[in-house]
């Protein structure tokens, strides 16, 4: 059970000029009062990525923290948590015996659950066990990428709808999903240029689930739209738009899926060292 934390003093310190701020002085095991919730969310909108230092939340506490900012989002069938904690997805490189298996996932750029009709608004990722070095997470700011487009490009892309497909993104990753998984996560179309519902800023909406332009389902049209999406992703993930997060023990990250994409940097020995993270997500709104 979380205790109410009254008017805590905390500090928000920017980590880069592209996105991201470090938050210190809060114990997220305790419930935040309404004023602090507003201040944290304002900082979240301003910096897009918050790095809370020195945290140690169990599954119940992480669910409770996440729920202070909206409705928790269920995971896909394959990624659902345990019966006791269905909203907590354990992200790790461990096999069924609890040993490192050398496999790492999420190395491609993506926005969490962009294939949903109402894509996730935010993700919360808590480091539970880290390798001695590496295992970093890289973020790209799609506000900045959109702002860097030419006026002609903005006009050309302004009305384009993109089909986001979990099925096709899994195929591109080399896995054919089941009919049950397809039914659980059907494809949905979203604007390529999205207006953020809280800030009103325009942003690109891309990532590995972005399959093709709506209406370009086959043949040359499909290949051409795929090529354009891939070119935009390449443009949007240049160093001038990215932030590289090196994890510390006790880090808990909260980021805005509506304007950021991210990926794991597999820069660690996944055969030797465990990397265990707990992920929760907030349900967004239809685009």
N, C-alpha and C positions, 0 to 999 in steps of 0.2 A: 504494500500500500504506500503510495507516494504521500509525503508530507508537503503541506503548502509552504512555499518559500516566499517570504514577504520582502518586497522591495530590495532585492539584492543589488549590490554594486558589481558591475561587470564592465569589461573593456573590449572594444572592437578595434582591431588594428589591421589595416589593409596589408595583404601579402604580395600584391602585385598591382600594376596599373591596368590590368586587363580584366580581372575578377578576383574574388577570394579575399576573405578577411578572417583573421584569427580571433576567436572569442575566448576570453579567460575570465575567471571569477564566478562561474556558474556551476552548480552541482545539478546535473540533469536527472539525477536519481530523485530529486524533489520536484514537485509540481511548481510551475511558474505562476505568479499572480498575473492578472489580466494586463497590467501595465507592462510588465516584463515581456509577456507574450507579444504584445504589440511592438515593443522595441526590437525584439529579436526578429520578428517578421519584417519590420521595416529595414533592418540591416540585411536580411536575406534578399529582399527585393533590390536593394542598392548594390550589393556585392555579388549576388547570384550563387555564391558558394561560401558557406560558413564552416570554419574548422574549429570545433569545440575541443579544447585541450583538457587532458587529465580527467577523463571520464571512465567509469566502470559500471555500465548498466547491464543488468541481466535482461532476459527476453521480455518479461513482464514490464520492466521499467522502460525499455526501448519502445514497446508498443504504447505505453502510456505517454511518453514524451512525444512520439509521433502524432498521437491522437489529439494533442493540444492545438495542432495546426490544421486539422481537417479530418476527413474520413479515410481510414486506412484502405489501401488497394490490395485486393487479393493477387496472388502470384499465378503464373501459369501452372498447369497441372504438373509439369515436370519439376517446377521450382518451389512448390508449396512446402511450407514448413511442417513440423510435426503436428499431431493431433492436438497437443497441448498449446502450441504456438503457431497456428496456421499462417499468421501474417509475417512471420520472421523467416526469411530465406537465408539459410546458412550457405555462404559462398566459400568454398574451400577447394584445395587440391588434394584432399584425402580420399583414400579408397574405403571400401566397406570395413576394412580392419583398422581404420584410423591412421594409416600410414601414407606419406606423400606418394602420389602416383605419377608425378611429372606432368600432369595435365593442367592447363590453365584455360579459362574461358573468358569471354568478354573482352577479347583483345582487339575487336573491331569497334569503330566509332558508332555510338548509338545513344538514343534517348530512351530511357526505360519505358517499355510498354507503349511505344508510339503507335502500335497496331491497334490499340483499344479505341473504341468510339470516343471515349473521354480519356485521353492519354494521361499518364501519371504527371502530377504537377511537381512533386518533389520526391527525392530519394534520400534516405538516411542510412549511412553505412558506418558501422562501428567496428573498429579493429579489435579483435579478441586475441589473435596470435599472429605475430609478424615474423617474416624471415629476418636474419640479421642485417641484410642489405637488400634494397630493391623491392619489387612488388608494388611499384608506384602506380598512381592513377593520374591520367592526363585528361584535361578538360579543354574544350574549345568554346569560345564565346560567339554565338551566332548572331547576337546583336551587332557586334563589331564587324563580323563578316558581311552582314547585310548592309551596314552603313558604308562599307568599302566598295560596294558594287557601283557601277556607273548608273547614271539616270536611265539610260537606255536599257540596261540589264534589269533594273528594278521594274520598269514598265513592262518588259517582256515577260517577267516571271510573276507579276503581280496577281494574275488570275489563274495560275496553274494549280491544279489539284494533283496530289501524288498519292498513289496507293501504297499504304504501309501494310506489309504482309509478314506475319510470323512464319507462315509456311515457307514462303520463298526465301526469307533470310536464313532459315534453318537449312534449306536446300543448298544455298550458296556456301554455308558452313560445312556441308557434307553430310547432313543428317536429314532423312525423310521422316516427317512426324506422322503420328497416327491420326486416323479419322476423328478420334475423340479429342485430340489436341487441337485439330483444325476447328472443330465445333466450339471448343472452349475459347479459341482466339481467332475469330474470323478476320479477314482483311477489312480495312477501313481507309477511306480517302480523306486527306487533310490538305489544307492550303500549303503550298511550298513557302509562301511568305505569310507568316502567322502574326497576328496582333496579340501581344501578351495581354491577358485579361485583367491583370492588376496594374500594369504600368502604362499600357497603351502604346508601347514601343513595338516597332516592326522587327521581326527576326526571321531568319531562315529556319525551317523545320526539316531536318535531315537525319541521317544515320543509316545503319545497316538494314533496318526494317523498311526503309523507303525504297520501294521496288521499281516503280515506273509511273509515268504520267497517266492519269485517268483517261481512258479512251485509247490508250496505246498498249493493248494487251498482248499483241503478237507481232511477229515479223519485224520488218525494218523499223516500224514506229516504236516497237518495244525496245529494240536495241539502241535506237537513237535517244530515247528518253532515259534509258539506263546510263548511257554515256554522259548525258548532260547532268544527271544527278551525281554521278561519280566525279565529274569535273568540279561541280560545286562543292562537294565534300572535300576534295583535295585543296581547293582554294580556301575553304573555311577552316582548315586545320593546319594552316601555316603557322610558323612560330609566333608571328605578331598577334595571333588571336588565341594563343594557348597558355595554359598554366600547368606546370608539372608538380604534382603533390607527392612529396616524400613522407610516408607515414611515420608517426611516432606512436609508441605505446600510449593508449588512452585516448587516441584521436577518435572523434565522431564527426563525420562530415554530413552536411545537409546541403543539397544543391537543387537548382531549379531546372527541371527537365524541359521546360517550355522555351528556354533560350540557350541551354548548354547541351553539348554532347560530350561523351567521355569514353574512355577505354582503359583497360589494364595494360600497363607496360610489363611484359613478362621478363623483366630484367633481374631475375633471381633464379636460383637453382631449385626448381619445383620438384625434382626427384629427391632432394635432400631435406628441404626446409618446409614445414607447414606454413600456410597462410590461411587464416580463418577469419571471416568477416560476417557480421550479422546485418542483413539489409531489411528495411521496411520502406514502404512507399505510400504516398498520399494520392488518392484519386483526384484527377483533374476535372476539367469541364470540356464539353464538346467544342471542337474548333470551329 
